[in-house]
């Protein structure tokens, strides 16, 4: 695999903003004038294209959603090939299995920051890009969960998810899988929106992250959370996730990640500023061989991290 084409100086400048441990603030910081850089052959403005402006209404979002697609055929083909061993804890999705408990820890940490505690039951989830259902199933089993709607455009992977869920009768009335994408879902009313919308290991696989984030917004109810995990775009992340994990160690299937699509935490904050979100949270995590995923203060600046915002 060839090295990423972006100059190291650009990356070093983007690492200059300090951010340690699990952070929160009352409002999202002012948006930066910097736009998301895209792949070398693609205009950065085109890749970071949003379907709406920050003042647009849901109806505008609905009409403009046809202008983009969150589904990349190459990504669908790649994950179809990984479907068979999705639920093998030692297979190609091993790192996702190991990361899943941290996803729930992060959501609980977000809830703990609220002045108004979340309900002890009746929570609703929308899991976007659910894959084989690792997070969706675990969320549906929580006693505080009323329902989980999990969507993915990849047919083979979704078939695996449905087959695995059928093994547990207790999931029958709590977990629903749909083969679709976020832009094809009908925008819900405020009462029908979800308490938690998740984008775990998804945003770095789409071509227009801004358009996806704008489309997602009306699916989160006021006071609800948008939670995601992704990877910072640095030389360290290229070395660890692309070169070592894919090419050398083989613990991640080749072609899983495109370094040019990685998103820095500051870029997410900048885009979401002034768009109806508050209380940004970030937590850096790192995979330690033999120990699994661990929270590492400051690692969101160089590699994997969780990020969340609360709907105003």
Secondary structure as a PSIPRED ss2 file (coil, helix, strand):
# PSIPRED VFORMAT (PSIPRED V4.0)

   1 X C   1.000  0.000  0.000
   2 X C   1.000  0.000  0.000
   3 X C   1.000  0.000  0.000
   4 X C   1.000  0.000  0.000
   5 X C   1.000  0.000  0.000
   6 X C   1.000  0.000  0.000
   7 X C   1.000  0.000  0.000
   8 X H   0.000  1.000  0.000
   9 X H   0.000  1.000  0.000
  10 X H   0.000  1.000  0.000
  11 X H   0.000  1.000  0.000
  12 X H   0.000  1.000  0.000
  13 X H   0.000  1.000  0.000
  14 X H   0.000  1.000  0.000
  15 X C   1.000  0.000  0.000
  16 X C   1.000  0.000  0.000
  17 X C   1.000  0.000  0.000
  18 X C   1.000  0.000  0.000
  19 X C   1.000  0.000  0.000
  20 X C   1.000  0.000  0.000
  21 X C   1.000  0.000  0.000
  22 X C   1.000  0.000  0.000
  23 X E   0.000  0.000  1.000
  24 X C   1.000  0.000  0.000
  25 X C   1.000  0.000  0.000
  26 X C   1.000  0.000  0.000
  27 X E   0.000  0.000  1.000
  28 X C   1.000  0.000  0.000
  29 X C   1.000  0.000  0.000
  30 X C   1.000  0.000  0.000
  31 X C   1.000  0.000  0.000
  32 X C   1.000  0.000  0.000
  33 X C   1.000  0.000  0.000
  34 X C   1.000  0.000  0.000
  35 X C   1.000  0.000  0.000
  36 X C   1.000  0.000  0.000
  37 X C   1.000  0.000  0.000
  38 X C   1.000  0.000  0.000
  39 X C   1.000  0.000  0.000
  40 X C   1.000  0.000  0.000
  41 X C   1.000  0.000  0.000
  42 X C   1.000  0.000  0.000
  43 X C   1.000  0.000  0.000
  44 X H   0.000  1.000  0.000
  45 X H   0.000  1.000  0.000
  46 X H   0.000  1.000  0.000
  47 X H   0.000  1.000  0.000
  48 X C   1.000  0.000  0.000
  49 X C   1.000  0.000  0.000
  50 X C   1.000  0.000  0.000
  51 X C   1.000  0.000  0.000
  52 X C   1.000  0.000  0.000
  53 X C   1.000  0.000  0.000
  54 X C   1.000  0.000  0.000
  55 X C   1.000  0.000  0.000
  56 X C   1.000  0.000  0.000
  57 X C   1.000  0.000  0.000
  58 X H   0.000  1.000  0.000
  59 X H   0.000  1.000  0.000
  60 X H   0.000  1.000  0.000
  61 X H   0.000  1.000  0.000
  62 X H   0.000  1.000  0.000
  63 X H   0.000  1.000  0.000
  64 X H   0.000  1.000  0.000
  65 X H   0.000  1.000  0.000
  66 X H   0.000  1.000  0.000
  67 X H   0.000  1.000  0.000
  68 X C   1.000  0.000  0.000
  69 X C   1.000  0.000  0.000
  70 X C   1.000  0.000  0.000
  71 X C   1.000  0.000  0.000
  72 X C   1.000  0.000  0.000
  73 X H   0.000  1.000  0.000
  74 X H   0.000  1.000  0.000
  75 X H   0.000  1.000  0.000
  76 X H   0.000  1.000  0.000
  77 X H   0.000  1.000  0.000
  78 X H   0.000  1.000  0.000
  79 X H   0.000  1.000  0.000
  80 X H   0.000  1.000  0.000
  81 X H   0.000  1.000  0.000
  82 X C   1.000  0.000  0.000
  83 X H   0.000  1.000  0.000
  84 X H   0.000  1.000  0.000
  85 X H   0.000  1.000  0.000
  86 X C   1.000  0.000  0.000
  87 X C   1.000  0.000  0.000
  88 X C   1.000  0.000  0.000
  89 X C   1.000  0.000  0.000
  90 X C   1.000  0.000  0.000
  91 X C   1.000  0.000  0.000
  92 X C   1.000  0.000  0.000
  93 X C   1.000  0.000  0.000
  94 X H   0.000  1.000  0.000
  95 X H   0.000  1.000  0.000
  96 X H   0.000  1.000  0.000
  97 X H   0.000  1.000  0.000
  98 X H   0.000  1.000  0.000
  99 X H   0.000  1.000  0.000
 100 X H   0.000  1.000  0.000
 101 X H   0.000  1.000  0.000
 102 X H   0.000  1.000  0.000
 103 X H   0.000  1.000  0.000
 104 X H   0.000  1.000  0.000
 105 X H   0.000  1.000  0.000
 106 X H   0.000  1.000  0.000
 107 X H   0.000  1.000  0.000
 108 X H   0.000  1.000  0.000
 109 X H   0.000  1.000  0.000
 110 X H   0.000  1.000  0.000
 111 X H   0.000  1.000  0.000
 112 X H   0.000  1.000  0.000
 113 X C   1.000  0.000  0.000
 114 X C   1.000  0.000  0.000
 115 X C   1.000  0.000  0.000
 116 X C   1.000  0.000  0.000
 117 X C   1.000  0.000  0.000
 118 X C   1.000  0.000  0.000
 119 X C   1.000  0.000  0.000
 120 X C   1.000  0.000  0.000
 121 X C   1.000  0.000  0.000
 122 X C   1.000  0.000  0.000
 123 X E   0.000  0.000  1.000
 124 X E   0.000  0.000  1.000
 125 X E   0.000  0.000  1.000
 126 X E   0.000  0.000  1.000
 127 X E   0.000  0.000  1.000
 128 X E   0.000  0.000  1.000
 129 X C   1.000  0.000  0.000
 130 X C   1.000  0.000  0.000
 131 X C   1.000  0.000  0.000
 132 X C   1.000  0.000  0.000
 133 X C   1.000  0.000  0.000
 134 X H   0.000  1.000  0.000
 135 X H   0.000  1.000  0.000
 136 X H   0.000  1.000  0.000
 137 X H   0.000  1.000  0.000
 138 X H   0.000  1.000  0.000
 139 X H   0.000  1.000  0.000
 140 X H   0.000  1.000  0.000
 141 X C   1.000  0.000  0.000
 142 X C   1.000  0.000  0.000
 143 X C   1.000  0.000  0.000
 144 X C   1.000  0.000  0.000
 145 X E   0.000  0.000  1.000
 146 X E   0.000  0.000  1.000
 147 X E   0.000  0.000  1.000
 148 X E   0.000  0.000  1.000
 149 X E   0.000  0.000  1.000
 150 X E   0.000  0.000  1.000
 151 X E   0.000  0.000  1.000
 152 X E   0.000  0.000  1.000
 153 X C   1.000  0.000  0.000
 154 X C   1.000  0.000  0.000
 155 X H   0.000  1.000  0.000
 156 X H   0.000  1.000  0.000
 157 X H   0.000  1.000  0.000
 158 X H   0.000  1.000  0.000
 159 X H   0.000  1.000  0.000
 160 X H   0.000  1.000  0.000
 161 X H   0.000  1.000  0.000
 162 X H   0.000  1.000  0.000
 163 X H   0.000  1.000  0.000
 164 X H   0.000  1.000  0.000
 165 X H   0.000  1.000  0.000
 166 X C   1.000  0.000  0.000
 167 X C   1.000  0.000  0.000
 168 X C   1.000  0.000  0.000
 169 X H   0.000  1.000  0.000
 170 X H   0.000  1.000  0.000
 171 X H   0.000  1.000  0.000
 172 X C   1.000  0.000  0.000
 173 X C   1.000  0.000  0.000
 174 X C   1.000  0.000  0.000
 175 X E   0.000  0.000  1.000
 176 X E   0.000  0.000  1.000
 177 X E   0.000  0.000  1.000
 178 X E   0.000  0.000  1.000
 179 X E   0.000  0.000  1.000
 180 X C   1.000  0.000  0.000
 181 X C   1.000  0.000  0.000
 182 X H   0.000  1.000  0.000
 183 X H   0.000  1.000  0.000
 184 X H   0.000  1.000  0.000
 185 X C   1.000  0.000  0.000
 186 X C   1.000  0.000  0.000
 187 X C   1.000  0.000  0.000
 188 X C   1.000  0.000  0.000
 189 X C   1.000  0.000  0.000
 190 X C   1.000  0.000  0.000
 191 X C   1.000  0.000  0.000
 192 X C   1.000  0.000  0.000
 193 X C   1.000  0.000  0.000
 194 X E   0.000  0.000  1.000
 195 X E   0.000  0.000  1.000
 196 X E   0.000  0.000  1.000
 197 X E   0.000  0.000  1.000
 198 X E   0.000  0.000  1.000
 199 X E   0.000  0.000  1.000
 200 X E   0.000  0.000  1.000
 201 X C   1.000  0.000  0.000
 202 X C   1.000  0.000  0.000
 203 X H   0.000  1.000  0.000
 204 X H   0.000  1.000  0.000
 205 X H   0.000  1.000  0.000
 206 X C   1.000  0.000  0.000
 207 X C   1.000  0.000  0.000
 208 X C   1.000  0.000  0.000
 209 X H   0.000  1.000  0.000
 210 X H   0.000  1.000  0.000
 211 X H   0.000  1.000  0.000
 212 X H   0.000  1.000  0.000
 213 X H   0.000  1.000  0.000
 214 X H   0.000  1.000  0.000
 215 X H   0.000  1.000  0.000
 216 X H   0.000  1.000  0.000
 217 X H   0.000  1.000  0.000
 218 X C   1.000  0.000  0.000
 219 X C   1.000  0.000  0.000
 220 X E   0.000  0.000  1.000
 221 X E   0.000  0.000  1.000
 222 X E   0.000  0.000  1.000
 223 X E   0.000  0.000  1.000
 224 X E   0.000  0.000  1.000
 225 X E   0.000  0.000  1.000
 226 X E   0.000  0.000  1.000
 227 X E   0.000  0.000  1.000
 228 X E   0.000  0.000  1.000
 229 X E   0.000  0.000  1.000
 230 X E   0.000  0.000  1.000
 231 X E   0.000  0.000  1.000
 232 X C   1.000  0.000  0.000
 233 X C   1.000  0.000  0.000
 234 X C   1.000  0.000  0.000
 235 X H   0.000  1.000  0.000
 236 X H   0.000  1.000  0.000
 237 X H   0.000  1.000  0.000
 238 X H   0.000  1.000  0.000
 239 X H   0.000  1.000  0.000
 240 X H   0.000  1.000  0.000
 241 X H   0.000  1.000  0.000
 242 X H   0.000  1.000  0.000
 243 X H   0.000  1.000  0.000
 244 X H   0.000  1.000  0.000
 245 X H   0.000  1.000  0.000
 246 X H   0.000  1.000  0.000
 247 X H   0.000  1.000  0.000
 248 X H   0.000  1.000  0.000
 249 X C   1.000  0.000  0.000
 250 X C   1.000  0.000  0.000
 251 X C   1.000  0.000  0.000
 252 X C   1.000  0.000  0.000
 253 X C   1.000  0.000  0.000
 254 X C   1.000  0.000  0.000
 255 X C   1.000  0.000  0.000
 256 X C   1.000  0.000  0.000
 257 X C   1.000  0.000  0.000
 258 X C   1.000  0.000  0.000
 259 X H   0.000  1.000  0.000
 260 X H   0.000  1.000  0.000
 261 X H   0.000  1.000  0.000
 262 X C   1.000  0.000  0.000
 263 X C   1.000  0.000  0.000
 264 X C   1.000  0.000  0.000
 265 X H   0.000  1.000  0.000
 266 X H   0.000  1.000  0.000
 267 X H   0.000  1.000  0.000
 268 X H   0.000  1.000  0.000
 269 X H   0.000  1.000  0.000
 270 X H   0.000  1.000  0.000
 271 X H   0.000  1.000  0.000
 272 X H   0.000  1.000  0.000
 273 X C   1.000  0.000  0.000
 274 X C   1.000  0.000  0.000
 275 X C   1.000  0.000  0.000
 276 X C   1.000  0.000  0.000
 277 X E   0.000  0.000  1.000
 278 X E   0.000  0.000  1.000
 279 X E   0.000  0.000  1.000
 280 X E   0.000  0.000  1.000
 281 X E   0.000  0.000  1.000
 282 X E   0.000  0.000  1.000
 283 X E   0.000  0.000  1.000
 284 X E   0.000  0.000  1.000
 285 X E   0.000  0.000  1.000
 286 X E   0.000  0.000  1.000
 287 X E   0.000  0.000  1.000
 288 X E   0.000  0.000  1.000
 289 X C   1.000  0.000  0.000
 290 X C   1.000  0.000  0.000
 291 X C   1.000  0.000  0.000
 292 X E   0.000  0.000  1.000
 293 X E   0.000  0.000  1.000
 294 X E   0.000  0.000  1.000
 295 X E   0.000  0.000  1.000
 296 X C   1.000  0.000  0.000
 297 X C   1.000  0.000  0.000
 298 X C   1.000  0.000  0.000
 299 X H   0.000  1.000  0.000
 300 X H   0.000  1.000  0.000
 301 X H   0.000  1.000  0.000
 302 X C   1.000  0.000  0.000
 303 X C   1.000  0.000  0.000
 304 X E   0.000  0.000  1.000
 305 X E   0.000  0.000  1.000
 306 X E   0.000  0.000  1.000
 307 X E   0.000  0.000  1.000
 308 X E   0.000  0.000  1.000
 309 X E   0.000  0.000  1.000
 310 X E   0.000  0.000  1.000
 311 X E   0.000  0.000  1.000
 312 X C   1.000  0.000  0.000
